[in-house]
């Protein structure tokens, strides 16, 4: 997004309010983490999940500043069985220096790819961002080409950065959120280029 400064701060606050998910709590957490820095781009994603007989809501807010990537996540919580029956929510924020982001992956799902027209919004976007805080290690037994070999060849595998993965879809979140996810991903990718100017 090209918008910066207080206009984008107000736009972000309005997007959080539109999500309808504890906007005062979420806004305060995000604004506290961002501080006085101008906002270059943002994405607000509210998700509802079903857990046994309960409906749980979550909201994730991603913010890009000239120097940092800020992620805020707010969840509804259930109280202890013996505790008071009051609604609870947990909100957390993490600020990551842009030079620590080592991976920005954008996966797009499109319908009728044989007739795809450039610029058409995908049906679904999955944005995966890695900065080394969480690594997923997939291991499997190693082997050789000899089918009769009984030797222990150890293990082989791969390590994958898996810090944040966010899925938005046209059907569930609306075309505006899908477009905003693509804009945010592009701004973040451009901001992490080490040889070029920061956003």
C-alpha positions in Angstrom: 0.0 0.0 0.0 1.2 3.5 -0.7 -0.5 5.1 2.2 1.6 6.0 5.2 1.4 7.9 8.5 -1.8 8.7 10.4 -4.1 8.0 7.4 -3.0 4.3 7.4 -3.1 4.2 11.2 -6.8 5.3 11.1 -7.5 2.9 8.2 -6.0 0.0 10.3 -8.1 1.0 13.3 -11.2 1.1 11.1 -10.4 -2.4 9.7 -10.0 -3.7 13.3 -13.3 -2.2 14.2 -15.0 -3.7 11.1 -13.7 -7.2 12.2 -16.0 -6.8 15.3 -13.6 -8.8 17.5 -12.9 -6.9 20.7 -11.7 -3.9 18.7 -10.6 -1.8 21.7 -8.4 -4.6 23.0 -6.9 -5.5 19.6 -6.3 -1.9 18.6 -4.5 -1.1 21.9 -2.2 -4.1 21.6 -1.3 -3.4 17.9 -0.8 0.4 18.5 1.3 -0.3 21.5 3.5 -2.7 19.5 3.8 -0.4 16.5 4.6 2.7 18.6 5.3 6.0 16.8 6.5 4.3 13.5 4.4 5.0 10.4 2.4 2.0 9.0 3.4 1.0 5.5 0.9 -1.9 5.0 -1.4 -4.0 7.1 -3.7 -7.1 7.0 -6.5 -7.9 9.5 -7.9 -11.4 9.4 -10.7 -12.6 11.6 -11.3 -16.4 11.7 -14.0 -18.5 13.4 -13.3 -22.1 14.3 -15.4 -24.9 15.8 -14.0 -26.8 18.8 -16.2 -29.6 20.0 -19.4 -27.8 21.1 -17.8 -24.3 21.2 -17.4 -21.6 18.6 -14.0 -19.8 18.9 -13.0 -16.6 17.2 -9.5 -15.4 16.5 -8.1 -12.3 14.9 -4.6 -11.8 13.5 -3.3 -8.4 12.6 -0.1 -8.1 10.5 1.5 -4.7 10.3 4.5 -3.5 8.2 6.5 -0.5 9.3 9.7 0.9 7.7 11.8 -1.3 10.1 9.6 -4.0 11.5 7.0 -6.7 10.9 4.5 -6.8 13.7 2.1 -9.7 14.3 -0.7 -9.6 16.8 -3.0 -12.5 17.6 -6.0 -12.4 19.9 -7.9 -15.5 21.0 -11.0 -16.2 23.1 -10.3 -18.4 26.1 -12.4 -20.6 28.4 -12.0 -20.0 32.1 -11.0 -22.7 34.6 -13.8 -25.2 35.4 -14.0 -23.9 39.0 -13.4 -20.2 38.1 -15.9 -17.4 37.4 -17.9 -17.8 34.2 -16.6 -14.6 32.5 -15.4 -14.2 28.9 -11.6 -14.2 28.6 -9.3 -13.2 25.7 -5.6 -13.5 25.3 -3.7 -11.1 23.0 -0.1 -11.3 22.1 2.2 -9.2 19.8 5.6 -9.9 18.3 7.9 -7.4 16.6 10.4 -8.7 14.1 13.2 -6.7 12.5 12.8 -6.8 8.7 16.3 -8.1 8.3 15.3 -11.3 10.2 12.6 -12.3 7.8 14.0 -15.0 5.6 11.0 -16.3 3.8 7.7 -14.9 2.4 5.7 -17.5 0.6 2.5 -16.7 -1.2 0.4 -19.7 -2.5 -2.6 -18.8 -4.7 -5.5 -21.1 -5.7 -7.2 -20.1 -8.9 -10.2 -21.5 -10.7 -10.1 -22.5 -14.3 -6.3 -21.9 -14.7 -6.5 -22.6 -18.5 -8.5 -19.3 -18.9 -6.8 -17.3 -16.2 -6.5 -13.6 -16.9 -3.7 -11.7 -15.2 -5.0 -9.5 -12.4 -7.9 -11.8 -11.5 -8.1 -12.4 -7.8 -7.4 -16.0 -6.7 -10.0 -17.9 -4.8 -7.6 -18.4 -1.9 -4.3 -17.1 -0.7 -2.0 -18.7 1.9 0.7 -16.4 3.2 3.5 -18.1 5.1 6.2 -15.9 6.7 9.4 -17.3 8.3 11.8 -15.5 10.6 13.4 -18.4 12.4 11.4 -18.4 15.6 9.6 -21.7 14.8 11.2 -24.5 12.7 9.4 -27.6 11.7 11.6 -30.7 11.3 10.3 -33.5 9.1 12.4 -36.7 9.5 12.1 -40.1 7.9 14.4 -43.2 7.9 17.2 -43.0 5.3 17.8 -45.9 3.0 19.8 -47.1 0.0 19.0 -48.5 -3.4 19.7 -52.1 -2.2 16.3 -53.7 -1.4 18.1 -56.4 0.7 20.1 -54.0 2.8 19.4 -54.2 6.5 21.9 -51.6 7.6 20.8 -48.6 9.6 21.3 -45.5 7.4 20.2 -43.0 10.0 17.6 -40.4 9.1 17.0 -37.8 6.4 14.7 -34.9 6.5 14.1 -31.2 6.0 13.8 -28.2 8.2 11.1 -25.7 7.3 10.5 -22.2 8.7 6.9 -22.2 10.0 6.5 -19.1 12.0 3.2 -17.8 10.6 0.8 -19.2 8.1 -2.4 -17.3 7.3 -5.1 -18.5 4.8 -7.7 -16.1 3.3 -10.4 -17.0 0.8 -12.8 -15.2 -1.3 -15.7 -17.3 -0.1 -14.9 -17.0 3.6 -13.3 -13.6 3.9 -14.4 -11.7 0.8 -12.5 -10.4 -2.2 -11.3 -7.3 -0.4 -9.4 -9.4 2.2 -7.9 -11.5 -0.5 -6.7 -8.4 -2.3 -5.4 -6.9 0.9 -3.4 -10.1 1.6 -1.7 -9.9 -1.8 -0.9 -6.2 -1.3 0.5 -7.0 2.2 2.6 -9.9 0.9 4.0 -7.8 -1.9 4.9 -4.9 0.4 6.6 -7.3 2.9 8.5 -9.1 0.1 9.7 -5.7 -1.2 10.7 -4.5 2.3 12.8 -7.6 2.9 15.1 -7.1 -0.1 18.5 -6.4 1.4 20.0 -4.6 -1.6 17.1 -2.2 -2.2 15.4 0.6 -0.3 13.1 -0.2 2.6 9.4 0.4 2.3 
